[in-house]
């Protein structure tokens, strides 16, 4: 009787989340033969939360990586701000470019002549190309291209005699460094019989690989003076590309650019030029987050069903604890900890799994490509030659908080139901 009285007294004075409550909750988590079905449900809940959290982290990281890579590579070739003439093409472009480069926040500015051409190689295969005329000195500053010359060099380009082409274009046309690429432009010589297309062959000085398949397959860089002659631009340029220190500072730098120009100009920035593309990426990212959140919600519902079955199975135990002095609050906390433990462990296991996958995403892609014998995430379809993953601390914390919150909410009803169990009724029907 004394031992029973001591136990009864210890239950009465036990503080919230005491050792006693944690011990009982832990016992309920351990698998027993007659509770195997309940343990299976708890296991499914754990696996569901783990996979849900991991999937959310991986998908968000991959989509962040895609956006980051696309932004860096798209903006690595195209200016953050494009300055266009309000009327006639720029003639005194050298002085204007120098003034724009002196603007605070501007990293690089260069004049540009651009045009379309049909190109072909020695094998006769042809494709369309975007020819961009850039001064050799500016080309060296365009690190996205100059630092990614895979074959050859820029010596011929600097001499104004050769061109640079992308790796995919070189492969499709069967061209190598030193070969000549034939370009055909509809803007040719004017004759009494009409306009004859301009046909000219240029030696290839270097082959670049940016890593974005669309650019590697369609862009040719040509010395500015040669591009002016090829496209009949005279001594004028169509636009000036401006690169900023920080692309997101467009709104602050544009007024300074207008002031430095000192003439009527038309300005467009990278957000306007790529608005549809990046808006579609953002919508897809948000929709994927909402859809994948359903996995975590389903796992949380499994916690509810598992705890309700556990409460029914432990009805007699709850009644005995109540008769020994355990309060309804103590019973509620025991079952709350039981369910919350599944959610907490599952969430952090999911974070661990997600981080491991994100750090090895490209190796995993290559492994499954080797296993299946197919190219997963074909660069020709997904623009990038590798699968990027860029984890965001704020997004990861959001996923963790959301999963823990859903897990805690899921335990409230079963725990409350356990605390409301009448010990007399529970013992009567046992």
C-alpha positions in Angstrom: 0.0 0.0 0.0 2.9 2.3 0.8 4.4 1.8 -2.6 1.0 2.5 -4.3 0.6 5.6 -2.2 4.1 6.8 -3.2 3.3 6.2 -6.9 0.0 8.0 -6.5 1.7 10.9 -4.8 4.4 11.1 -7.5 1.8 11.2 -10.2 0.0 14.1 -8.5 3.1 16.2 -8.1 4.6 15.3 -11.5 5.4 18.4 -13.6 4.2 18.8 -17.2 6.4 16.7 -19.6 8.1 15.1 -16.6 10.2 11.9 -16.8 7.2 9.8 -16.0 5.2 11.2 -18.9 8.1 10.8 -21.3 8.7 7.2 -20.1 5.1 6.2 -20.8 5.0 7.9 -24.1 8.2 6.1 -25.1 6.7 2.7 -24.0 3.7 3.4 -26.3 6.0 4.1 -29.2 7.8 0.7 -28.9 6.4 -2.1 -31.0 4.7 -5.1 -29.4 3.3 -8.1 -31.1 -0.3 -7.4 -30.3 0.1 -3.8 -31.3 1.9 -4.6 -34.6 -0.9 -3.0 -36.7 -0.6 0.3 -34.8 3.1 0.2 -35.1 2.7 -0.3 -38.9 0.5 2.8 -39.1 3.0 4.8 -37.1 5.8 3.6 -39.4 3.8 4.7 -42.4 3.3 8.1 -40.8 7.0 8.4 -40.1 8.0 7.4 -43.7 5.3 9.6 -45.2 6.5 12.7 -43.3 10.1 11.9 -44.0 9.5 11.5 -47.8 7.2 14.5 -47.9 9.8 16.8 -46.2 12.6 15.4 -48.3 10.6 15.7 -51.6 9.7 19.3 -50.8 13.3 20.3 -50.0 14.6 18.5 -53.1 12.0 19.9 -55.5 12.4 23.4 -54.2 16.2 23.2 -54.3 16.1 22.0 -57.9 13.7 24.7 -59.0 15.8 27.3 -57.2 18.8 25.9 -59.0 17.1 26.0 -62.4 16.1 29.6 -61.8 19.5 30.7 -60.6 21.4 28.9 -63.4 19.0 30.3 -66.0 19.2 33.8 -64.7 23.0 33.7 -64.5 23.5 32.3 -67.9 20.8 34.3 -69.7 22.1 37.5 -68.1 25.6 36.3 -68.6 25.2 36.9 -72.3 22.4 39.4 -72.5 22.7 42.8 -70.8 20.8 43.6 -67.6 19.8 46.8 -69.3 19.5 47.3 -73.1 19.9 50.9 -74.4 18.2 51.4 -77.8 18.2 54.6 -79.9 15.0 56.6 -80.0 15.5 57.3 -83.7 18.5 56.5 -85.9 21.0 53.9 -84.8 23.8 55.0 -82.6 26.7 56.6 -84.5 28.9 58.0 -81.8 28.5 54.8 -79.8 32.1 54.8 -78.4 31.6 58.0 -76.5 28.1 56.9 -75.3 29.4 53.6 -74.2 32.2 55.2 -72.2 29.7 57.5 -70.4 27.5 54.6 -69.5 30.4 52.6 -68.1 31.1 55.5 -65.8 27.7 55.3 -64.2 27.8 54.0 -60.6 26.5 50.5 -60.4 27.5 49.6 -64.0 30.0 46.9 -64.5 30.3 46.7 -68.2 28.8 48.3 -71.3 29.4 47.5 -75.0 27.9 48.3 -78.4 26.2 45.5 -80.3 25.3 44.7 -83.8 22.9 41.8 -84.1 21.4 39.9 -87.0 20.0 36.5 -88.2 21.9 34.3 -90.7 21.7 30.8 -92.1 24.9 28.9 -91.4 26.4 25.7 -92.8 29.5 23.6 -92.4 31.7 21.5 -94.6 29.2 18.7 -94.7 26.5 21.0 -96.1 24.2 20.8 -93.1 22.5 24.1 -92.3 20.8 25.8 -89.4 19.7 29.3 -88.3 22.0 31.4 -86.1 22.0 34.6 -84.2 25.1 36.6 -85.0 26.2 39.1 -82.4 28.9 41.6 -83.3 31.0 42.5 -80.2 34.4 44.4 -79.9 37.3 42.0 -79.0 38.1 44.0 -75.9 34.5 43.7 -74.7 34.4 40.0 -75.6 37.3 39.4 -73.1 35.2 41.1 -70.4 32.2 39.0 -71.2 33.4 36.2 -68.8 30.4 33.9 -69.4 31.9 33.3 -72.9 35.6 34.1 -72.7 36.1 31.9 -69.6 34.3 29.0 -71.3 36.3 28.5 -74.5 36.5 24.7 -74.7 38.5 24.5 -77.9 40.8 27.1 -79.6 41.3 30.6 -78.3 40.4 34.2 -79.0 43.6 35.2 -80.9 41.9 35.1 -84.3 38.8 36.9 -82.9 41.0 39.6 -81.4 42.6 40.1 -84.8 39.2 40.7 -86.3 39.4 37.7 -88.6 37.6 34.8 -87.0 34.4 34.0 -85.1 33.4 32.1 -82.0 30.6 29.4 -82.1 28.9 27.3 -79.6 29.7 23.7 -78.9 26.4 22.3 -80.0 26.5 24.2 -83.2 29.9 22.9 -83.9 28.8 19.3 -83.2 25.6 19.6 -85.4 27.6 21.2 -88.3 30.6 18.9 -87.9 33.0 21.9 -87.4 36.3 22.2 -85.5 38.6 25.0 -84.7 40.3 26.2 -87.9 37.4 25.2 -90.1 35.3 27.7 -91.9 31.6 28.4 -91.3 29.6 29.7 -94.2 27.0 32.4 -93.3 24.2 33.5 -95.6 22.3 36.8 -94.8 19.3 38.0 -96.7 20.5 41.6 -96.1 23.1 41.5 -98.9 24.2 43.6 -101.8 21.6 45.7 -103.7 21.7 45.1 -107.5 19.5 46.2 -110.4 17.9 42.8 -110.1 17.1 43.1 -106.4 19.0 42.2 -103.2 21.4 39.3 -103.5 21.9 37.4 -100.2 25.4 37.9 -98.7 27.4 34.7 -98.5 30.7 34.6 -96.7 32.8 32.0 -94.9 34.7 32.8 -91.7 37.3 30.8 -89.9 36.5 29.5 -86.4 38.8 30.8 -83.8 37.2 29.2 -80.7 34.3 27.0 -79.6 32.6 28.0 -76.4 30.2 26.1 -74.1 28.1 28.1 -71.8 26.1 25.1 -70.6 22.7 26.4 -71.8 21.9 24.3 -74.9 19.9 27.0 -76.7 22.8 29.4 -76.6 25.4 26.8 -77.4 23.5 25.8 -80.5 22.4 29.1 -82.0 24.8 32.0 -81.2 27.8 33.2 -83.2 30.1 36.0 -81.9 31.8 38.1 -84.6 34.1 41.1 -84.3 32.1 44.3 -84.3 33.6 45.9 -87.4 33.2 42.7 -89.4 29.5 42.4 -88.2 28.9 46.0 -89.3 30.2 45.2 -92.7 28.4 41.9 -93.0 25.0 43.4 -92.0 25.5 46.7 -93.9 25.3 48.7 -90.7 28.0 51.1 -91.7 29.7 52.7 -88.7 26.5 52.4 -86.5 25.3 50.0 -83.9 21.8 48.9 -83.0 22.0 48.9 -79.2 24.3 49.1 -76.2 24.2 46.2 -73.7 24.8 47.3 -70.1 25.7 44.9 -67.3 25.2 45.9 -63.7 27.0 45.0 -60.5 23.7 43.8 -59.1 20.9 42.9 -61.6 18.2 43.6 -59.0 19.3 47.2 -58.8 17.8 48.0 -62.2 15.3 50.6 -60.9 18.0 52.6 -59.1 20.5 52.6 -62.0 18.2 53.2 -65.0 17.6 57.0 -64.1 21.4 57.4 -63.9 21.8 55.8 -67.3 19.3 58.1 -68.8 21.1 61.1 -67.3 24.5 59.9 -68.5 23.3 59.2 -72.0 22.4 62.9 -72.6 20.2 62.0 -75.6 16.9 60.4 -76.3 17.1 56.7 -75.7 14.8 53.7 -75.1 15.6 51.4 -72.2 14.5 47.9 -71.5 15.7 45.7 -68.7 16.1 42.0 -68.1 12.9 41.7 -66.1 10.8 43.1 -69.0 12.5 41.0 -71.6 12.1 37.7 -69.6 8.9 38.5 -67.7 6.8 35.7 -69.1 9.6 33.1 -68.7 10.4 33.9 -65.1 6.7 34.4 -64.1 6.0 30.9 -65.4 8.9 29.5 -63.3 7.5 31.2 -60.2 4.0 29.9 -60.8 5.3 26.4 -61.4 7.4 26.6 -58.2 4.4 27.7 -56.0 2.1 25.1 -57.5 4.6 22.3 -56.9 5.0 23.4 -53.3 1.3 23.2 -52.7 0.9 19.9 -54.4 3.8 18.3 -52.5 2.6 19.7 -49.2 -0.3 17.2 -49.6 2.2 14.4 -48.9 2.9 15.8 -45.5 -0.7 16.4 -44.8 -1.6 12.7 -45.6 1.2 11.6 -43.3 -0.2 13.8 -40.6 -3.6 12.2 -41.0 -1.9 8.8 -40.6 -0.7 10.0 -37.2 -4.3 10.8 -36.2 -5.6 7.4 -37.2 -2.6 5.6 -35.5 -3.1 7.5 -32.3 -6.8 7.0 -32.2 -6.3 3.3 -32.5 -3.6 3.4 -29.8 -6.0 5.3 -27.5 -8.6 2.6 -28.0 -6.1 -0.2 -27.4 -4.7 1.5 -24.3 -8.1 2.4 -22.7 -7.5 0.1 -19.7 -4.0 1.5 -19.2 -5.3 5.1 -19.3 -8.0 4.2 -16.8 -5.4 2.7 -14.4 -3.2 5.7 -14.7 -6.2 8.0 -14.0 -7.1 6.0 -10.9 -3.5 6.2 -9.7 -3.7 10.0 -9.8 -2.6 10.9 -13.3 -4.5 14.1 -14.4 -6.3 14.4 -17.7 -3.6 17.0 -18.7 -0.9 14.4 -18.0 -2.7 11.8 -20.2 -3.1 14.4 -23.0 0.6 15.2 -22.8 1.6 11.6 -23.0 -0.3 11.0 -26.2 0.8 14.3 -27.6 4.4 13.4 -27.1 3.8 10.0 -28.6 2.4 11.5 -31.9 4.7 14.5 -31.9 7.8 12.2 -31.7 6.8 10.6 -35.0 6.5 14.0 -36.6 9.7 15.4 -35.2 11.8 12.4 -36.0 10.2 12.1 -39.4 10.8 15.8 -40.2 14.5 15.8 -39.3 15.0 12.5 -41.1 13.4 14.1 -44.1 15.7 17.1 -43.9 18.7 14.9 -43.7 17.6 12.8 -46.7 16.8 16.0 -48.7 20.2 17.5 -48.0 22.0 14.4 -48.9 20.1 14.1 -52.2 20.6 17.8 -53.0 24.3 17.6 -52.5 24.6 14.6 -54.9 21.8 15.4 -57.3 23.9 15.4 -60.4 25.6 12.0 -59.5 22.2 10.6 -58.8 20.9 11.8 -62.2 23.9 10.2 -64.0 23.4 6.9 -62.0 19.7 6.6 -63.0 20.6 7.6 -66.6 23.1 4.7 -66.6 20.7 2.3 -65.0 17.8 3.1 -67.4 20.0 3.7 -70.5 18.2 6.9 -71.2 19.1 10.6 -70.8 17.3 12.0 -67.9 16.7 15.8 -68.1 17.9 16.0 -71.7 19.7 19.4 -72.1 18.0 20.0 -75.4 14.6 20.0 -73.5 15.7 21.5 -70.2 18.3 24.1 -71.5 20.9 23.1 -68.9 23.6 20.5 -69.3 23.6 19.6 -65.6 20.9 19.3 -63.0 21.3 22.1 -60.5 20.1 22.2 -56.9 20.4 25.3 -54.7 19.0 25.0 -51.2 17.5 28.0 -49.5 17.8 28.2 -45.7 14.5 30.2 -45.4 12.6 27.7 -47.6 14.1 24.7 -45.7 13.0 26.3 -42.4 9.6 26.9 -43.8 9.2 23.3 -44.7 10.4 22.1 -41.3 8.1 24.5 -39.4 5.2 23.5 -41.6 5.8 19.7 -41.1 6.2 20.1 -37.3 3.1 22.3 -37.1 1.0 19.8 -39.0 2.4 16.9 -36.9 1.6 18.7 -33.6 -1.9 19.7 -34.8 -2.6 16.1 -35.9 -1.8 14.8 -32.3 -4.2 17.3 -30.5 -7.5 15.5 -31.2 -6.4 11.9 -30.3 -4.6 13.3 -27.2 -7.6 15.2 -26.1 -9.8 12.1 -26.7 -7.5 10.1 -24.5 -7.6 12.7 -21.7 -11.4 12.7 -21.8 -11.7 8.9 -21.4 -13.8 7.9 -18.4 -11.8 5.4 -16.3 -14.9 3.9 -14.9 -16.3 3.1 -18.3 -13.0 1.9 -19.6 -12.5 -0.6 -16.7 -16.1 -1.7 -16.8 -15.9 -3.0 -20.4 -12.5 -4.6 -20.2 
